[in-house]
Structure formats: structure tokens, C-alpha cells
Amino acid sequence: MKEEFSNFITEIIDKDIATNKYGGRVHTRFPPEPNGYLHIGHAKSIWLNFTIAHKYNGLCNLRMDDTDPSKESEEFVKAIIEDVRWLGYDWQDRLYFASDYYEQLYEYAVKLIQKGKAYVCGCSPEQVKELRGTLTEPGKECVCRRREISENLDLFHRMKEGEFEDGKYVLRAKIDMAHPNLLMRDPVLYRIKKVSHYRTGDKWCIYPTYDFAHCICDSIEGITHSICTLEFEVHRPIYDWVLDELEIYHPQQIEFAPLNLSYTVLSKRKLRELVEQGYVNGWDDPRMPTICGLRRRGYTPEAIRNFCFKIGVSRINSLVDIRLLEECLREDLNKNALRVMAVLRPLKVVIVNYPEDKVEYLEAVNNPEDPTMGTRKVPFSRELYIEREDFEEIPPPKFYRLAPGREVRLRYAYFIKCVEVKKNPQTGEIEEILCTYDPQTKGGYAPDGRKVKATLHWVSVPHAVNAEVRLYDYLFTKEDLSNLEEGEDFKNYLNPHSLIVLKECKLEPGLNSVSPGERFQFERLGYFCVDKDSSAGKLIFNRIVTLKDSWAKIKTRIEKESQK
């Protein structure tokens, strides 16, 4: 089924097809650098490239732009492959690496030298920066720019052979030191790095820069539309210059606005900092915006793809409200997640007029949105757990849940009324609530037509399953982390209550045999996922998302939770 969507990129492609540019082909690629884990921002690029290819019966490659061995690893490659597959995309046999083309890239660099369009430069990074000039002043040529072609060829060959130490020389394009775009003032094409590459080992000690390698890789693979984010717009003149000077097949680079998500950082460098400095528990910490973190938390690929579709594609940078992502997730989980009952902060209720040895199995709906998901039986007994916050001895105004003398409904069960409160004589803490039940209200409805204002979830004490539940919230308290003041540390806005762990939660018995990754709606509480660290002896659930919330309510709630 084709994706029915349009944007300024599809308009460009439509015109290209109409004029038979590229022979009517559409061939895109997703080209991550394997120097970290992918995040939700990459998901937008993945969705866009693969969806455009699918829309036009085209192809989309997956290519690792692995030109910096000091930061790349096989671990990141495997994680990228897993993430793209999990999102639902297939590149078939078109998995490529920039390192596949190292020989060709080297030969193309030699060709530029032979044409007098590249030279070996021995200036230090500081000298290069000083000679580059400013936005208002042209740069100055260094003496290396006047080397003879033969000398440049010899030096570049000796660079390749490992004769020089790191930083001794670089290969630079010879373009224009007065160009209004500072990046066009003789950019670096190759640098010496005596670092072992995770794929090529020690075969190479010079590596191409992104600006040199990326356009050539696109050309080699026959890419038609090289779609990238706006920060690469200033690099497009280099992209075009390299391909034009080499006189090889020339794809078209098109830029779109990257995803900027509220209460989130989408920078590999900053995410790496959070991981390496221990602010989170690894790349797949459920608070992280990494795809593996979202997957562990319980997000679905369908929700992420729908989110990418809803936010659309433009050339204007904007801040996307994270609540839209959460709403896409709720839409999906509401249709597909089983409803169950769980009590996170248990308070014991004893129904004094219910037989001590009696157990009833009451019918509960698995998902009211989908009758085909059927029903289940949940045990009901004399002793139950309810949420501690569902009882108030002295109820405040507009508190409609259980209180002394008040009647409420138990979900799928009966009406109960509080008749007594038992407290710890030393601490004064409420330990038990004594209630009566009305046996005529089975199923939660009174034959005399009387109404109650609250329905509570519950779990039978003798049948309860113990679990640990991790309540996750936004990792940051600041809405827009993309516009910090110069020198301001983004970590100053870390949310101290982004993770709250509850150890003594009680679940209905059907959850005793769940598997990691399964998702449920805990009635009245939110959506939860079985964590990968769960085992037969220890169940761990992650809160994926609340049922409904606004940030103001979230802040109030996490402040309360932090005090418990």
C-alpha cells in the first residue's frame, strides 16, 4: 500500500519524473554514521527516505557513513540495523558502507590532485582557521596551495603509506579562499588518522571527510535524491563541486528541517555524554530518545511512524510538542493493548461481610475498543488491594473516591462502603480499610438504580502477583533545549524525578507469565511494558505513557510521587 502524503520534496520528485530526470527513477538512502545509537530524530529521516522510495516504487539503501574510525564500532552498526528493521523497513540486499569505497575514494582524490583541484597542506588547524577569514573578510592562501601537482601526488601517496604522523598533513580542495561560504574556502578532503578501522583494520591510515565521501558514495550507488537535514544546506556547494569536478553521476541534495522535540535533546554528542557520565543507565535507558530506549520503554514502531507522518516535512525549523508523540502512542496502544488491573501503592481492604473462604472469578473485558480480544476471569476475595491514593480519611472537596461512610464501585465487581479505618498505633499510618459489600450489585450495577461517583480498580490479596514498576517521565524540565545561552549546560535541566521505582506493586494473577516487551494498559494508571530485565522470579514493568496528561499535571504528580 502506497503512502498518501505530499510535501515539498515529493513536489521536486514529481517534477523530476515529469522531465524524465534520472530516467524516472527514485532512489534514496539512509546514511547514518555508526558512532552512536539512533534516536527519534533519525526515525524521521528513516521514515522519509524509505517512504518516499516506496511511494514511487523506488529503492532505498542503508549505508553506514563510516569515515571516522576513532568513534565508530561494530556495536553501533548492529544497533542501527536492528533499529531500522524494528521500525519496519527493509533495504533488501542494499546494505553498504562508505568503507566499501575507500579505494575508489582514494582514486578520486588523486584525480582531483591531477586536475590541480586539490593539494596537500601542512598548516596546523590553528593556521587553517586563521587563514580562512571571516564572513566579512576573504581568506588568505597558504604557501602549500602553490605546490606542484607532482609534489602533491607524492605527498598524498606517502600520507597513504603511513609515512607521516597524525595531523602532519591534510588534503584540501582548491576552490576559492574568497568564497562567501566559508566551507568552500579549501575544505579538507582527507586527514591522517592512525586508528584501526572496525572493518578495514589497519589497511588505511588516511580517511576521507564526510564532505568528500558522502557525495561520491551517493554517486556510486546511483542515488537520485540525497535527502538530508538543514544543517547540511551549507555543505551542498561542496557536494556539487566535488561531483562536478570529478565529472561523475550527480544526485540532487535536498534539505529538510530536522526534528526538534520538546523536553528532549537530539544530539549524539549530548546523548553520549549522558551515557558515559552515568546520568542514564545506558543507551537503551527508557528515558532516552534513542530508538532502542523507546523500544525498551514500550513504544511501538507503528506509533513512531504515525508521528513522523503527522508532523510532516518542511524547510522551517520548529519545536514539536512531545505530547503529539505520546498521543500517537496512545492511539496505537488504546487499540491493541490488553486491559489489566494493577495496584502500584497498595492499601489493604477487608470486606467484612464477604465469606472468608470464598473466591469468585469475575468476567473482565480485555479491550473495550476491540470485542474480538474477548474477556478474562479475575479472582475476587474477601481481602483486596486498592490504590492508597483512592482513599482519604478526611476527603477534600471534589474527592469522590473511597472515604468513611462512602460507597464506591469496584471495577467488574461490587459496590463497597467504608465502615472502619485501622491504623498503626505507633505511626498513625492507615493499614487497613474495613468495608461492607452489597451482593446485589454484582457486575458493578445496583438493581435499585442508585449511583456512585467513583469506580476503583483492585487486586485480590491472596492471588496478587508482586512486581517492580518504574515510573518514567521526561528526562528534562526545560521545554526547548535547542536555544540555550552560550556556555549553558543542558544537564542543568535534568529532571530529578524522571525515574521513580515502586517495589511493592500488586498485579492480577494473569500477569504472572508475561514476556519482555508485552504491553498492557493498567486500568486508570497508564500503559506499561514488561522490561527486558524481567525474569520468572522478578517482574519489572516500565510505564510507557500515562492515559492523559498535561505538563502542568505531570509536574504536580511527579512532585507528589517524589515525596512518597
Residue pairs with C-beta under 8 A, 6 or more apart in sequence:
2 54
2 55
3 51
3 54
3 55
3 309
5 51
5 55
5 309
5 312
7 256
7 312
7 313
7 314
8 256
8 313
8 314
8 315
9 48
9 52
9 225
9 227
9 254
9 256
9 313
10 52
10 55
12 225
12 252
12 254
13 26
13 52
13 56
13 225
16 22
16 224
16 225
16 252
17 24
17 26
17 56
21 224
22 224
25 58
25 222
25 224
26 52
26 53
26 55
26 56
26 57
26 58
26 59
26 224
26 225
27 53
27 58
27 59
27 60
27 61
27 221
27 222
27 223
27 224
27 225
28 49
28 50
28 52
28 53
28 58
28 59
28 60
28 61
28 223
28 224
28 225
28 226
28 227
29 49
29 60
29 61
29 62
29 63
29 218
29 221
29 223
29 226
30 45
30 46
30 49
30 50
30 60
30 61
30 62
30 63
30 84
31 63
31 64
31 65
31 214
31 217
32 38
32 42
32 64
32 65
32 80
33 64
33 65
33 66
33 67
33 68
33 71
33 72
33 210
34 64
34 65
34 66
34 72
34 73
34 76
34 77
34 80
35 68
35 71
35 72
35 73
35 76
35 268
36 71
36 76
36 268
36 271
36 272
36 283
37 76
37 79
37 80
37 83
37 271
37 283
37 284
37 290
37 291
37 292
38 46
38 79
38 80
38 83
38 84
38 290
38 291
38 292
39 266
39 268
39 271
39 288
39 289
39 290
39 291
40 259
40 261
40 264
40 266
40 289
40 290
40 291
40 294
40 304
40 325
41 258
41 259
41 261
41 266
41 289
42 83
42 291
43 87
43 259
43 291
43 304
43 308
44 258
44 259
44 308
44 311
45 227
45 228
45 229
46 84
46 87
46 89
47 87
47 304
47 305
47 308
47 309
48 227
48 256
48 308
48 313
49 60
49 227
50 60
50 89
52 58
52 60
52 225
52 227
53 59
53 60
54 60
58 224
59 94
60 89
60 91
60 94
61 91
61 94
61 95
61 96
61 221
61 223
62 80
62 81
62 84
62 91
62 94
62 95
62 96
63 95
63 96
63 97
63 98
63 217
63 221
64 72
64 77
64 80
64 96
64 97
64 98
64 99
65 98
65 210
65 213
65 214
65 217
66 72
66 77
66 97
66 98
66 99
66 197
66 198
66 199
67 98
67 99
67 207
67 208
67 209
67 210
67 213
68 193
68 207
69 193
69 195
69 196
69 197
69 198
69 207
70 193
70 195
72 197
72 198
73 198
74 198
77 198
79 283
79 292
81 95
82 292
83 291
83 292
83 295
84 91
86 291
86 295
86 301
87 291
87 301
87 304
87 305
88 301
88 302
88 305
94 221
96 217
96 221
97 199
98 105
98 208
98 213
98 214
98 217
99 197
99 199
99 200
101 213
101 216
101 217
101 220
102 200
102 203
102 204
102 208
104 216
104 220
105 208
105 212
105 213
105 216
106 160
106 206
108 216
108 246
108 248
109 118
109 156
109 171
109 189
109 190
109 208
109 212
110 153
110 156
111 246
112 118
112 173
112 189
112 242
112 245
112 246
113 119
113 149
113 152
113 153
113 156
113 171
114 149
114 153
115 245
116 149
116 174
117 173
117 174
117 175
117 245
118 152
118 171
118 172
118 173
118 174
118 189
119 144
119 145
119 147
119 152
119 171
119 172
119 174
120 144
120 147
120 151
120 152
120 155
120 156
120 159
120 169
120 170
120 171
120 172
121 128
121 142
121 144
121 145
121 169
121 170
121 171
121 172
121 186
122 144
122 168
122 169
123 131
123 142
123 144
124 167
125 167
127 142
128 142
128 188
131 139
131 140
131 141
131 142
131 177
132 139
132 177
132 182
132 185
133 139
133 140
133 177
133 178
133 182
133 185
134 182
135 180
135 182
138 177
138 178
139 177
139 178
139 182
139 185
139 186
140 177
141 177
144 172
145 174
145 186
147 155
155 169
156 171
156 190
158 164
159 169
159 171
159 190
159 192
159 205
159 206
160 204
160 205
160 206
162 194
162 205
164 192
165 192
165 194
166 192
166 193
166 194
167 191
167 192
168 192
169 192
170 188
170 189
170 190
170 191
170 192
171 188
171 189
171 190
171 191
171 206
172 186
172 187
172 188
172 189
173 186
173 187
173 189
173 212
173 238
173 241
173 242
174 186
175 184
175 185
175 186
175 187
175 241
176 184
176 185
177 185
177 186
178 185
179 185
179 237
181 234
181 237
183 211
183 234
183 235
183 237
183 238
184 237
184 238
184 241
187 209
187 211
187 238
188 209
189 208
189 209
189 211
189 212
190 206
190 207
190 208
190 209
190 212
191 206
191 207
191 209
192 205
192 206
193 205
193 206
193 207
194 205
196 202
197 203
197 204
197 207
211 235
211 238
211 239
211 242
212 242
214 226
214 239
215 226
215 238
215 239
215 240
215 242
215 243
215 251
215 253
216 242
216 243
216 246
216 248
218 226
218 251
219 243
219 248
219 249
219 250
219 251
222 249
223 251
224 251
224 252
225 251
225 252
225 254
226 239
226 251
226 252
226 253
226 254
227 253
227 254
227 255
227 256
228 253
228 254
228 255
228 256
229 255
229 256
229 257
229 258
230 255
230 256
230 257
230 258
230 315
230 317
231 258
232 253
232 255
233 255
236 253
236 255
239 253
240 250
240 253
243 249
243 250
243 251
244 250
255 315
256 313
256 314
256 315
257 313
257 314
257 315
257 316
257 317
257 318
258 266
258 317
259 266
259 311
259 320
260 266
260 317
260 318
260 319
260 320
260 480
260 482
261 289
261 319
261 320
261 322
261 325
262 319
262 320
262 321
262 322
262 323
262 479
262 480
263 322
263 474
263 475
263 476
263 477
263 478
263 479
263 481
263 551
264 289
264 322
264 474
264 475
264 476
264 481
265 271
265 274
265 289
265 476
265 481
265 490
266 289
270 490
271 283
271 288
271 289
271 290
273 279
273 491
274 280
274 288
274 491
275 282
275 283
275 285
279 491
279 494
280 287
280 288
280 475
283 290
283 292
283 293
284 290
284 292
284 293
284 295
284 296
285 293
285 296
286 293
286 294
286 296
286 297
286 298
286 470
286 472
286 531
286 542
287 293
287 297
287 472
287 473
287 474
287 475
287 498
287 499
288 294
288 475
289 475
291 304
294 304
296 529
296 531
296 532
296 542
297 472
297 529
297 542
297 544
298 517
298 519
298 527
298 528
298 529
298 542
298 544
299 329
299 544
300 329
300 332
300 333
300 336
300 519
302 332
303 325
303 328
303 329
303 331
303 332
303 333
304 325
304 328
306 328
306 331
306 332
307 324
307 325
307 328
307 329
310 324
310 328
311 320
311 324
319 479
319 480
319 482
322 474
323 550
323 551
326 545
329 527
329 544
329 545
330 527
330 545
330 547
330 548
333 519
333 521
333 527
333 544
333 545
334 369
334 521
335 367
335 369
335 370
336 367
336 370
336 519
337 367
337 519
337 520
337 521
337 527
338 366
338 367
338 373
338 520
338 521
339 364
339 365
339 366
339 367
339 368
339 520
339 521
339 523
340 507
340 508
340 510
340 511
340 520
340 521
340 522
340 523
341 364
341 378
341 411
341 457
341 458
341 459
341 507
341 508
341 522
341 523
342 457
342 459
342 467
342 469
342 505
342 506
342 507
342 508
342 511
342 522
342 523
342 525
342 528
342 541
343 385
343 386
343 387
343 457
343 458
343 459
343 464
343 505
343 506
343 507
344 387
344 469
344 471
344 502
344 505
344 522
344 525
345 387
345 388
345 389
345 502
345 505
345 564
346 385
346 386
346 387
346 388
346 459
346 504
346 505
346 506
347 385
347 386
347 387
347 388
347 390
347 391
347 430
347 432
347 433
348 383
348 384
348 385
348 431
348 432
348 433
348 461
349 383
349 384
349 385
349 386
349 416
349 432
349 433
349 434
349 435
349 458
350 382
350 383
350 432
350 433
350 434
350 435
351 382
351 383
351 384
351 416
351 435
351 436
351 437
352 419
352 434
352 435
352 436
353 436
353 437
354 381
354 382
354 437
355 382
356 382
358 381
358 382
359 379
359 380
359 381
359 460
359 462
359 463
360 379
360 380
360 381
361 377
361 378
361 379
361 380
362 377
362 378
362 379
362 380
362 412
362 413
362 442
362 443
363 375
363 376
363 377
363 412
364 375
364 376
364 377
364 378
364 411
364 412
365 375
365 412
366 373
366 374
366 375
366 376
367 373
376 510
378 412
378 460
378 508
378 509
378 510
379 460
379 462
379 463
379 508
379 509
380 413
380 460
381 460
381 461
381 462
381 463
383 460
383 461
383 462
384 410
384 458
384 459
384 460
384 461
385 458
385 459
385 460
385 461
385 464
385 506
386 402
386 433
386 456
386 457
386 458
387 456
387 457
388 430
390 401
390 402
390 454
390 456
391 401
391 402
391 403
391 418
391 430
391 433
392 399
392 401
392 402
392 403
393 403
393 404
393 421
393 430
394 403
395 401
395 403
395 406
400 408
400 453
400 454
401 408
401 454
401 456
402 408
402 416
402 418
402 433
402 435
402 454
402 456
403 418
404 418
404 419
404 420
404 421
405 417
405 418
405 419
406 417
406 418
407 415
407 416
407 417
407 452
408 415
408 416
408 417
408 452
408 453
408 454
408 455
408 456
409 415
409 441
409 444
409 452
409 454
409 455
409 456
410 416
410 444
410 455
410 456
410 457
410 458
411 444
411 455
411 456
411 457
411 458
411 523
412 443
412 444
413 442
413 443
413 444
413 458
414 437
414 438
414 439
414 441
414 442
414 444
415 437
415 438
415 441
415 444
415 446
415 452
416 435
416 436
416 437
416 438
417 435
417 436
417 437
417 438
418 433
418 434
418 435
419 434
419 435
419 436
420 433
420 434
421 430
421 432
421 433
421 434
422 430
422 431
422 432
422 433
422 434
423 429
423 430
423 431
424 431
438 446
440 446
440 447
440 448
441 447
444 455
456 524
457 522
457 523
457 524
457 525
459 506
459 507
459 508
460 508
460 509
461 506
463 508
463 509
464 506
464 507
464 508
464 509
465 506
465 507
465 508
465 509
465 511
465 512
465 539
466 504
466 505
466 506
466 507
466 539
467 505
467 506
467 507
467 511
467 539
467 540
467 541
468 501
468 502
468 503
468 505
468 538
468 539
468 540
468 541
469 501
469 502
469 505
469 528
469 540
469 541
469 542
469 543
470 499
470 500
470 501
470 502
470 531
470 540
470 541
470 542
470 543
471 499
471 500
471 501
471 502
471 543
471 561
472 498
472 499
472 542
472 543
473 495
473 497
473 498
473 499
473 554
473 558
474 495
474 498
474 554
475 494
475 495
475 498
476 490
476 493
476 494
476 495
477 493
477 494
477 495
477 555
478 493
479 551
481 490
481 493
484 490
495 558
496 562
497 558
497 559
497 561
497 562
500 558
500 561
500 562
505 541
507 539
511 520
511 539
512 539
514 520
514 530
514 534
514 539
515 530
516 530
516 531
516 532
516 533
516 534
517 529
517 530
517 532
518 529
518 530
519 527
519 528
519 529
519 530
519 544
520 527
520 528
520 529
521 527
521 528
521 547
522 528
524 547
525 543
525 546
525 547
526 543
526 544
526 545
526 546
526 547
527 543
527 544
527 545
527 546
527 547
528 541
528 542
528 543
528 544
529 541
529 542
529 544
530 539
530 540
530 541
530 542
531 540
531 541
531 542
533 540
534 540
534 541
546 554
549 557
